[in-house]
Amino acid sequence: MPDEAQGLIAYPIQPTFIVVRELYFVSYRPPSADDRIDESSVHITQSAGPFDEQTRRVQVTLKAEYGLKRDEKSPPPFSARVVVTGEFSISEAFPKEKITLWIGTNAAFVLYPYLRERMHYITGQGGYPPIMLPLLQIPTMKIEGGKFGVPGKSVAKLTGGAPQEKVER
């Protein structure tokens, strides 16, 4: 296999698909040269379905929303929502006890570039300054001595069972 010849090892969790589930954009007034969009007011949420033990797959969704809650004092010039879902296949080589941690911590970082690009595109196409979501530092789970671990610092434990719904990022 060419990857093995180069010393590359495929990560034991791989996406089976990544899709845009929703694109929503409504302009409330024509764009203006004075428009300034505050990227920090974009609300991003994550949700995950249950891990299917039989198929070893899980679906994770990221949603970004801007301007959906309009106040009368300073209404935003537009509203936008982008929803991206990915399905991940988890190899049996990945430790079962780390699956919930990976879903709650790392899965969003795989989907985030797709969400970021779509939010930038849809807002720019509306004629407004495009929303540029910030780059994020990604926590990693890597193989150390043949075992999986989270390098650097310990991570807070997630409570057992199914992945948490609507995890705020």
N, CA, C and O of each residue as an XYZ file, in Angstrom:
676
protein
N       0.843     -1.176      0.000
C       0.000      0.000      0.000
C       0.891      1.243      0.000
O       1.845      1.295      0.776
N       0.618      2.244     -0.837
C       1.483      3.419     -0.915
C       1.588      4.181      0.399
O       2.665      4.685      0.718
N       0.497      4.284      1.183
C       0.541      5.009      2.454
C       1.550      4.388      3.413
O       2.278      5.099      4.105
N       1.588      3.064      3.449
C       2.526      2.386      4.337
C       3.968      2.640      3.917
O       4.852      2.747      4.766
N       4.209      2.736      2.620
C       5.560      2.991      2.131
C       6.054      4.362      2.585
O       7.253      4.548      2.790
N       5.144      5.322      2.744
C       5.511      6.661      3.185
C       5.441      6.803      4.699
O       5.725      7.879      5.225
N       5.074      5.752      5.407
C       4.976      5.803      6.851
C       3.689      6.436      7.355
O       3.595      6.767      8.537
N       2.692      6.613      6.487
C       1.427      7.200      6.902
C       0.500      6.122      7.432
O       0.449      5.012      6.903
N      -0.225      6.459      8.472
C      -1.176      5.524      9.067
C      -2.553      6.163      9.010
O      -2.734      7.284      9.484
N      -3.527      5.463      8.435
C      -4.891      5.986      8.375
C      -5.470      6.019      9.780
O      -5.338      5.053     10.532
N      -6.107      7.118     10.133
C      -6.747      7.262     11.438
C      -7.907      6.274     11.506
O      -8.571      6.064     10.491
N      -8.180      5.667     12.643
C      -9.215      4.637     12.727
C     -10.655      5.155     12.701
O     -11.597      4.371     12.813
N     -10.827      6.462     12.555
C     -12.162      7.036     12.367
C     -12.122      7.808     11.055
O     -11.292      8.698     10.868
N     -13.035      7.455     10.149
C     -13.065      8.084      8.836
C     -14.484      8.526      8.497
O     -15.443      7.832      8.833
N     -14.630      9.684      7.826
C     -15.967     10.090      7.395
C     -16.451      9.195      6.258
O     -15.681      8.837      5.367
N     -17.737      8.837      6.297
C     -18.334      8.107      5.183
C     -19.078      9.079      4.271
O     -19.202      8.832      3.071
N     -19.576     10.187      4.837
C     -20.117     11.282      4.033
C     -20.152     12.545      4.879
O     -20.218     12.497      6.107
N     -20.105     13.683      4.182
C     -20.291     14.996      4.792
C     -21.192     15.770      3.844
O     -20.858     15.945      2.673
N     -22.343     16.237      4.348
C     -23.317     16.914      3.499
C     -23.793     18.219      4.139
O     -23.809     18.361      5.362
N     -24.177     19.162      3.287
C     -24.845     20.368      3.743
C     -26.317     20.021      3.851
O     -26.944     19.645      2.860
N     -26.876     20.146      5.051
C     -28.276     19.788      5.271
C     -29.205     20.979      5.097
O     -30.367     20.825      4.721
N     -28.673     22.192      5.380
C     -29.529     23.367      5.270
C     -28.690     24.603      4.970
O     -27.633     24.811      5.566
N     -29.171     25.413      4.044
C     -28.633     26.744      3.761
C     -29.812     27.702      3.827
O     -30.804     27.527      3.120
N     -29.700     28.712      4.678
C     -30.782     29.669      4.862
C     -30.179     31.062      4.867
O     -29.212     31.321      5.583
N     -30.754     31.972      4.059
C     -30.283     33.345      4.030
C     -31.453     34.252      3.693
O     -32.148     34.039      2.699
N     -31.671     35.275      4.532
C     -32.703     36.274      4.284
C     -32.089     37.645      4.518
O     -31.538     37.911      5.586
N     -32.186     38.513      3.517
C     -31.701     39.883      3.629
C     -32.866     40.773      4.038
O     -33.948     40.690      3.457
N     -32.643     41.636      5.052
C     -33.712     42.514      5.533
C     -33.627     43.912      4.931
O     -34.562     44.705      5.047
N     -32.501     44.209      4.289
C     -32.319     45.497      3.633
C     -31.164     45.360      2.646
O     -30.406     44.394      2.729
N     -31.011     46.286      1.729
C     -29.886     46.203      0.791
C     -28.545     46.345      1.522
O     -28.462     47.026      2.544
N     -27.515     45.712      1.005
C     -26.189     45.849      1.614
C     -25.710     47.296      1.566
O     -26.091     48.061      0.680
N     -24.871     47.657      2.530
C     -24.313     49.001      2.611
C     -22.803     48.889      2.787
O     -22.304     47.910      3.341
N     -22.080     49.903      2.309
C     -20.619     49.918      2.481
C     -20.238     50.026      3.951
O     -19.106     49.716      4.322
N     -21.167     50.460      4.787
C     -20.907     50.605      6.224
C     -21.165     49.317      7.011
O     -20.908     49.272      8.214
N     -21.660     48.290      6.361
C     -21.977     47.047      7.078
C     -20.728     46.447      7.697
O     -19.705     46.297      7.029
N     -20.811     46.109      8.956
C     -19.753     45.398      9.681
C     -20.418     44.226     10.381
O     -21.364     44.407     11.148
N     -19.933     43.047     10.121
C     -20.509     41.834     10.705
C     -19.602     41.354     11.822
O     -18.402     41.170     11.619
N     -20.174     41.153     13.002
C     -19.422     40.676     14.156
C     -19.475     39.142     14.178
O     -20.490     38.550     14.544
N     -18.364     38.513     13.780
C     -18.321     37.052     13.711
C     -18.566     36.397     15.069
O     -19.007     35.249     15.134
N     -18.284     37.121     16.155
C     -18.484     36.539     17.482
C     -19.965     36.367     17.813
O     -20.310     35.682     18.776
N     -20.847     36.986     17.015
C     -22.279     36.822     17.270
C     -22.874     35.627     16.516
O     -24.083     35.403     16.565
N     -22.033     34.867     15.824
C     -22.494     33.638     15.177
C     -22.593     32.562     16.261
O     -21.645     32.333     17.013
N     -23.734     31.919     16.327
C     -23.984     30.883     17.334
C     -23.784     29.510     16.688
O     -24.455     29.174     15.712
N     -22.858     28.719     17.239
C     -22.560     27.395     16.673
C     -22.934     26.325     17.688
O     -22.547     26.401     18.854
N     -23.684     25.332     17.239
C     -24.063     24.210     18.099
C     -23.688     22.893     17.425
O     -23.573     22.803     16.203
N     -23.506     21.894     18.252
C     -23.194     20.539     17.779
C     -24.204     19.583     18.376
O     -24.601     19.734     19.532
N     -24.620     18.607     17.601
C     -25.446     17.514     18.116
C     -24.957     16.225     17.478
O     -24.330     16.234     16.419
N     -25.253     15.120     18.141
C     -24.816     13.821     17.625
C     -25.893     12.782     17.876
O     -26.564     12.790     18.908
N     -26.042     11.898     16.919
C     -26.931     10.769     17.109
C     -26.204      9.703     17.922
O     -25.026      9.859     18.243
N     -26.888      8.647     18.244
C     -26.225      7.583     19.009
C     -25.231      6.814     18.138
O     -25.409      6.699     16.926
N     -24.193      6.294     18.770
C     -23.232      5.432     18.084
C     -23.900      4.087     17.857
O     -24.385      3.466     18.803
N     -23.929      3.629     16.602
C     -24.535      2.345     16.253
C     -23.469      1.267     16.381
O     -22.541      1.201     15.574
N     -23.605      0.437     17.384
C     -22.621     -0.626     17.653
C     -22.503     -1.617     16.497
O     -21.423     -2.144     16.232
N     -23.624     -1.869     15.807
C     -23.613     -2.862     14.733
C     -22.866     -2.363     13.496
O     -22.023     -3.073     12.947
N     -23.175     -1.142     13.061
C     -22.531     -0.611     11.865
C     -21.247      0.148     12.201
O     -20.452      0.455     11.313
N     -21.050      0.447     13.482
C     -19.913      1.217     13.997
C     -19.860      2.608     13.352
O     -18.797      3.101     12.975
N     -21.042      3.218     13.240
C     -21.148      4.549     12.638
C     -21.905      5.496     13.560
O     -22.722      5.081     14.382
N     -21.608      6.776     13.396
C     -22.301      7.821     14.142
C     -22.434      9.045     13.246
O     -21.552      9.326     12.435
N     -23.532      9.768     13.392
C     -23.720     11.016     12.652
C     -23.609     12.196     13.609
O     -24.160     12.185     14.710
N     -22.883     13.211     13.158
C     -22.666     14.423     13.943
C     -23.076     15.620     13.086
O     -22.793     15.662     11.889
N     -23.742     16.587     13.706
C     -24.225     17.768     12.997
C     -23.691     19.036     13.649
O     -23.684     19.162     14.874
N     -23.243     19.972     12.820
C     -22.853     21.315     13.262
C     -23.806     22.311     12.622
O     -24.147     22.200     11.444
N     -24.234     23.295     13.426
C     -25.125     24.332     12.912
C     -24.563     25.691     13.306
O     -24.181     25.899     14.458
N     -24.511     26.616     12.350
C     -24.099     28.003     12.605
C     -25.268     28.912     12.256
O     -25.880     28.779     11.196
N     -25.575     29.850     13.171
C     -26.687     30.766     12.954
C     -26.249     32.198     13.250
O     -25.491     32.457     14.185
N     -26.743     33.109     12.435
C     -26.464     34.530     12.631
C     -27.736     35.326     12.361
O     -28.419     35.087     11.366
N     -28.055     36.267     13.241
C     -29.138     37.219     13.003
C     -30.535     36.671     13.091
O     -31.471     37.335     12.644
N     -30.724     35.497     13.643
C     -32.070     34.929     13.711
C     -32.885     35.542     14.847
O     -34.115     35.564     14.792
N     -32.204     36.037     15.871
C     -32.901     36.712     16.975
C     -32.707     38.207     16.776
O     -31.665     38.761     17.125
N     -33.714     38.851     16.215
C     -33.612     40.275     15.880
C     -34.181     41.110     17.021
O     -35.303     40.882     17.472
N     -33.390     42.082     17.482
C     -33.921     43.038     18.442
C     -34.177     44.349     17.710
O     -33.631     44.583     16.631
N     -34.993     45.185     18.288
C     -35.397     46.419     17.620
C     -34.314     47.495     17.643
O     -34.314     48.375     16.782
N     -33.383     47.446     18.613
C     -32.368     48.495     18.738
C     -31.342     48.446     17.612
O     -31.026     49.481     17.025
N     -30.828     47.288     17.307
C     -29.827     47.174     16.233
C     -30.021     45.855     15.483
O     -29.241     44.917     15.650
N     -31.061     45.793     14.662
C     -31.317     44.540     13.942
C     -30.211     44.250     12.939
O     -29.691     45.166     12.302
N     -29.852     42.982     12.797
C     -28.823     42.628     11.809
C     -29.377     42.835     10.396
O     -30.590     42.787     10.187
N     -28.484     43.066      9.429
C     -28.956     43.294      8.056
C     -29.479     42.026      7.384
O     -30.182     42.096      6.376
N     -29.136     40.873      7.943
C     -29.581     39.609      7.357
C     -29.557     38.517      8.413
O     -28.983     38.680      9.490
N     -30.189     37.406      8.084
C     -30.130     36.192      8.908
C     -29.569     35.076      8.045
O     -29.841     34.998      6.847
N     -28.781     34.211      8.675
C     -28.214     33.075      7.943
C     -28.126     31.866      8.865
O     -27.895     31.989     10.068
N     -28.315     30.703      8.269
C     -28.139     29.447      9.005
C     -27.529     28.437      8.042
O     -27.966     28.304      6.898
N     -26.511     27.727      8.524
C     -25.875     26.658      7.755
C     -25.821     25.433      8.661
O     -25.400     25.521      9.814
N     -26.249     24.292      8.131
C     -26.226     23.040      8.886
C     -25.475     21.998      8.059
O     -25.806     21.749      6.899
N     -24.455     21.394      8.679
C     -23.617     20.383      8.024
C     -23.651     19.117      8.873
O     -23.514     19.180     10.094
N     -23.832     17.967      8.224
C     -23.830     16.680      8.926
C     -22.781     15.765      8.313
O     -22.610     15.713      7.095
N     -22.091     15.052      9.176
C     -21.133     14.052      8.730
C     -21.414     12.728      9.419
O     -21.828     12.677     10.577
N     -21.178     11.672      8.680
C     -21.263     10.338      9.276
C     -19.858      9.785      9.355
O     -19.078      9.920      8.412
N     -19.529      9.162     10.476
C     -18.197      8.641     10.707
C     -18.242      7.153     10.980
O     -19.079      6.663     11.738
N     -17.320      6.446     10.343
C     -17.136      5.013     10.562
C     -15.970      4.851     11.535
O     -14.884      5.387     11.314
N     -16.208      4.107     12.611
C     -15.212      3.966     13.664
C     -14.704      2.524     13.685
O     -15.452      1.586     13.959
N     -13.431      2.377     13.391
C     -12.795      1.062     13.347
C     -12.781      0.418     14.728
O     -12.788      1.106     15.749
N     -12.763     -0.903     14.744
C     -12.663     -1.622     16.020
C     -11.310     -1.393     16.684
O     -11.150     -1.684     17.869
N     -10.337     -0.879     15.942
C      -9.032     -0.571     16.514
C      -9.096      0.626     17.452
O      -8.214      0.801     18.293
N     -10.140      1.460     17.316
C     -10.282      2.633     18.179
C     -10.891      2.188     19.505
O     -11.906      1.492     19.512
N     -10.289      2.578     20.620
C     -10.786      2.132     21.926
C     -12.233      2.544     22.180
O     -12.588      3.716     22.050
N     -13.050      1.579     22.539
C     -14.474      1.808     22.760
C     -14.724      2.901     23.798
O     -15.642      3.708     23.650
N     -13.905      2.921     24.844
C     -14.107      3.894     25.921
C     -13.784      5.334     25.496
O     -14.113      6.274     26.219
N     -13.148      5.516     24.338
C     -12.792      6.860     23.851
C     -13.750      7.378     22.767
O     -13.615      8.515     22.315
N     -14.715      6.548     22.351
C     -15.612      6.946     21.261
C     -16.430      8.178     21.641
O     -16.500      9.129     20.863
N     -17.048      8.176     22.822
C     -17.862      9.312     23.246
C     -17.016     10.576     23.346
O     -17.468     11.660     22.976
N     -15.811     10.444     23.837
C     -14.888     11.574     23.930
C     -14.580     12.129     22.536
O     -14.606     13.342     22.330
N     -14.291     11.244     21.585
C     -13.977     11.688     20.230
C     -15.174     12.403     19.602
O     -15.019     13.454     18.981
N     -16.361     11.832     19.765
C     -17.566     12.439     19.192
C     -17.789     13.830     19.783
O     -18.079     14.774     19.047
N     -17.658     13.964     21.084
C     -17.915     15.233     21.754
C     -16.819     16.265     21.570
O     -17.072     17.462     21.705
N     -15.606     15.825     21.264
C     -14.469     16.743     21.186
C     -13.957     16.932     19.762
O     -13.807     18.069     19.313
N     -13.692     15.871     19.060
C     -12.985     15.968     17.776
C     -13.876     16.006     16.537
O     -13.503     16.621     15.538
N     -15.035     15.370     16.577
C     -15.874     15.277     15.377
C     -16.213     16.656     14.810
O     -16.216     16.842     13.593
N     -16.493     17.604     15.671
C     -16.846     18.945     15.199
C     -15.715     19.579     14.401
O     -15.965     20.343     13.469
N     -14.481     19.269     14.759
C     -13.345     19.870     14.058
C     -13.163     19.302     12.653
O     -12.556     19.945     11.797
N     -13.680     18.115     12.416
C     -13.651     17.560     11.059
C     -14.687     18.297     10.204
O     -14.438     18.583      9.033
N     -15.843     18.601     10.789
C     -16.933     19.247     10.052
C     -16.776     20.764      9.942
O     -17.303     21.375      9.012
N     -16.068     21.364     10.869
C     -15.971     22.824     10.959
C     -15.497     23.509      9.662
O     -16.079     24.529      9.292
N     -14.481     23.005      8.963
C     -14.078     23.685      7.724
C     -15.193     23.749      6.683
O     -15.278     24.720      5.931
N     -16.040     22.735      6.630
C     -17.160     22.720      5.687
C     -18.205     23.765      6.104
O     -18.741     24.481      5.258
N     -18.488     23.848      7.393
C     -19.416     24.839      7.923
C     -18.888     26.250      7.679
O     -19.630     27.138      7.259
N     -17.625     26.440      7.942
C     -16.960     27.743      7.791
C     -17.028     28.223      6.330
O     -17.351     29.380      6.062
N     -16.725     27.337      5.418
C     -16.735     27.698      3.991
C     -18.149     28.050      3.526
O     -18.331     29.031      2.805
N     -19.140     27.272      3.922
C     -20.517     27.534      3.497
C     -21.038     28.847      4.077
O     -21.734     29.588      3.383
N     -20.715     29.149      5.336
C     -21.167     30.407      5.949
C     -20.517     31.595      5.228
O     -21.174     32.605      4.974
N     -19.242     31.471      4.905
C     -18.542     32.526      4.170
C     -19.188     32.730      2.797
O     -19.433     33.864      2.385
N     -19.458     31.647      2.102
C     -20.023     31.703      0.753
C     -21.415     32.323      0.747
O     -21.686     33.251     -0.015
N     -22.300     31.803      1.605
C     -23.698     32.238      1.557
C     -23.843     33.708      1.948
O     -24.672     34.418      1.377
N     -23.046     34.173      2.916
C     -23.150     35.576      3.324
C     -22.522     36.498      2.278
O     -23.040     37.585      2.024
N     -21.430     36.080      1.678
C     -20.814     36.870      0.610
C     -21.702     36.974     -0.616
O     -21.746     38.018     -1.266
N     -22.414     35.896     -0.939
C     -23.315     35.906     -2.086
C     -24.485     36.854     -1.876
O     -25.102     37.307     -2.840
N     -24.792     37.154     -0.618
C     -25.871     38.099     -0.311
C     -25.454     39.549     -0.490
O     -26.279     40.452     -0.353
N     -24.174     39.783     -0.798
C     -23.692     41.136     -1.020
C     -23.136     41.807      0.226
O     -22.725     42.966      0.179
N     -23.123     41.093      1.321
C     -22.614     41.626      2.591
C     -21.169     41.190      2.786
O     -20.689     40.294      2.092
N     -20.470     41.826      3.737
C     -19.130     41.306      4.051
C     -19.283     39.851      4.500
O     -20.064     39.576      5.411
N     -18.572     38.932      3.895
C     -18.760     37.521      4.253
C     -18.334     37.248      5.694
O     -17.350     37.801      6.186
N     -19.090     36.394      6.346
C     -18.730     35.984      7.699
C     -17.565     35.011      7.592
O     -17.665     33.972      6.940
N     -16.468     35.357      8.234
C     -15.272     34.510      8.251
C     -15.133     33.955      9.666
O     -14.587     34.611     10.552
N     -15.634     32.740      9.862
C     -15.498     32.110     11.176
C     -14.016     31.891     11.461
O     -13.254     31.589     10.543
N     -13.598     32.036     12.711
C     -12.172     31.947     13.019
C     -11.625     30.528     12.875
O     -12.366     29.549     12.957
N     -10.319     30.441     12.661
C      -9.645     29.147     12.726
C      -9.609     28.734     14.194
O      -9.531     29.582     15.084
N      -9.665     27.456     14.436
C      -9.667     26.951     15.805
C      -8.487     26.022     16.033
O      -8.034     25.333     15.119
N      -8.001     26.015     17.257
C      -6.958     25.058     17.625
C      -7.630     23.716     17.855
O      -8.607     23.621     18.598
N      -7.113     22.694     17.225
C      -7.755     21.385     17.242
C      -7.101     20.467     18.261
O      -5.897     20.219     18.191
N      -7.897     19.953     19.225
C      -7.335     18.943     20.131
C      -7.162     17.647     19.352
O      -8.014     17.303     18.532
N      -6.089     16.935     19.590
C      -5.850     15.717     18.829
C      -5.860     14.491     19.715
O      -5.557     14.550     20.907
N      -6.215     13.388     19.102
C      -6.099     12.075     19.727
C      -5.177     11.314     18.794
O      -5.497     11.123     17.621
N      -4.044     10.881     19.301
C      -3.096     10.231     18.413
C      -2.615      8.911     19.004
O      -2.831      8.608     20.178
N      -1.961      8.150     18.154
C      -1.421      6.871     18.581
C      -0.079      7.127     19.261
O       0.818      7.743     18.685
N       0.041      6.648     20.479
C       1.308      6.746     21.212
C       1.708      5.333     21.625
O       1.050      4.711     22.459
N       2.764      4.845     21.049
C       3.216      3.500     21.390
C       2.185      2.436     21.079
O       2.077      1.445     21.801
N       1.422      2.630     20.009
C       0.414      1.639     19.631
C      -0.906      1.810     20.352
O      -1.850      1.068     20.080
N      -1.005      2.786     21.285
C      -2.253      3.019     22.014
C      -2.736      4.428     21.715
O      -1.948      5.317     21.395
N      -4.035      4.612     21.825
C      -4.601      5.926     21.584
C      -4.576      6.723     22.870
O      -4.800      6.184     23.953
N      -4.303      8.007     22.743
C      -4.333      8.867     23.914
C      -4.487     10.303     23.483
O      -4.329     10.634     22.307
N      -4.789     11.140     24.423
C      -4.887     12.567     24.174
C      -3.606     13.177     24.700
O      -3.383     13.180     25.911
N      -2.753     13.697     23.819
C      -1.465     14.209     24.258
C      -1.584     15.529     25.011
O      -2.581     16.241     24.886
N      -0.580     15.838     25.776
C      -0.452     17.153     26.384
C      -1.130     17.307     27.715
O      -0.450     17.366     28.739
N      -2.437     17.374     27.747
C      -3.138     17.605     28.996
C      -4.343     16.696     29.092
O      -4.843     16.192     28.086
N      -4.800     16.495     30.311
C      -5.952     15.627     30.490
C      -7.212     16.361     30.052
O      -7.275     17.590     30.088
N      -8.206     15.596     29.642
C      -9.465     16.135     29.164
C     -10.540     15.747     30.160
O     -10.555     14.623     30.662
N     -11.434     16.675     30.444
C     -12.521     16.378     31.375
C     -13.323     15.181     30.878
O     -13.568     15.039     29.680
N     -13.728     14.326     31.809
C     -14.492     13.142     31.438
C     -15.893     13.530     31.000
O     -16.515     14.421     31.580
N     -16.382     12.854     29.972
C     -17.770     13.007     29.576
C     -18.567     11.992     30.368
O     -18.085     10.892     30.638
N     -19.773     12.349     30.740
C     -20.588     11.383     31.448
C     -20.967     10.271     30.492
O     -21.146     10.510     29.297
N     -21.092      9.058     31.006
C     -21.267      7.864     30.180
C     -22.490      7.870     29.292
O     -23.269      8.824     29.282
N     -22.646      6.794     28.550
C     -23.799      6.608     27.690
C     -23.633      7.217     26.323
O     -22.535      7.283     25.770
N     -24.764      7.664     25.789
C     -24.800      8.200     24.423
C     -24.134      9.566     24.355
O     -24.021     10.257     25.367
N     -23.695      9.952     23.170
C     -23.104     11.282     22.998
C     -24.080     12.372     23.431
O     -25.295     12.215     23.312
N     -23.540     13.462     23.929
C     -24.373     14.569     24.382
C     -25.026     15.249     23.198
O     -24.416     15.399     22.139
N     -26.272     15.661     23.382
C     -26.994     16.396     22.351
C     -26.755     17.881     22.535
O     -26.600     18.348     23.663
N     -26.723     18.631     21.440
C     -26.620     20.082     21.441
C     -25.456     20.587     22.290
O     -25.638     21.430     23.168
N     -24.283     20.077     22.025
C     -23.097     20.548     22.719
C     -22.728     21.895     22.148
O     -22.516     22.020     20.942
N     -22.646     22.919     23.005
C     -22.307     24.270     22.555
C     -20.821     24.354     22.314
O     -20.034     23.840     23.109
N     -20.425     24.989     21.238
C     -19.004     25.207     20.923
C     -18.736     26.673     20.931
O     -17.605     27.095     20.693
